Amino acid sequence: MPALVLAAAQTAPLAGDLSTNLARHLDFIALAARHGVTLLQFPELSLTGYELALARNCAVTLDDARLIPLAEAAQRHAMTIVAGAPLRLGDDTLRLAALIFGPDGAIGHYAKQYLHPGEDTVFLPGEAGLTLTLDDDARTRAALAICADTGHPEHPAAAKRSGAAVYSAGMLLSVNGYAADTQQLQGYAREHRMAVLLANYGAPSSGWQCAGGSALWDENGEHIAHAPANGEALLIAERRADGWHGRSISLD
């Protein structure tokens, strides 16, 4: 089995401050690159914070010049980067999106399919899942999820049918919901024989007390590693011939 290095960026974004948050994303990317990361997953709406009232004013487009540094970093480090933001499409509708920066320099997106109450007053739901190829010979594929997607068992089931070996979720998990939500993610790993990667917030956002604890479970549902409950950290998990190995690195 070829080596694979996944990472979850546990961030603390400033509300609506895309410029500052983007610079912090580049810090995470630089650290991930030093550890040979293949896929770097950021939390839901990581570029803006979970700020529904600010979403329209903070929305980006796929050709937004502000995103160029992320695209260049992905290409420079041969890394797939998944960051969260409100995305404005050509018809001026918004999607709650995972922006995908590929190692070839391309920029794509996945739109959240299952919206929480309140999100549906701002965003339209996505219509299809998405899988990414993480190595040159297409032996490893990752399916993306955004927060409430994971609350619908049909979503990870569809990911498995698509050939995914990794289910990568950008989320905002609260202190109160963390135990139940992570138990569910662990169950998906075990049921579908997929590694499950979770990137969560490490600080409050829009009044939500976030739980941190970004984590990875292997294909057997075994918990490999997690980040602290508070603060910014990079969770790194490497698949080797003898299985998964993980660790968390705090960011100053």
Buried (B, 14 or more C-beta within 10 A) or exposed (E): EEEBBBBBBBBBBBBBBBEEBBEBBEBBBEBBBEEBBBBBBBBBBBBBBBBBEBBEEBBBEBEBEEBEBBBEBBBEBEBBBBBBBBBBBEEEEBBBBBBBBBBEEEBBBBBBBBBBEEBEEBBBBBEEBBBBBBEEEEEBBBBBBBBBBBBEEEBBEBBBEEEBBBBBBBBBBBBEBBEEBBEBBBBBBBEBEBBBBBBBBBBBBBEBEBBBBBBBBBBEBBEBBBBBBBBBBBBBBBBEEEEBEBEBBEBE
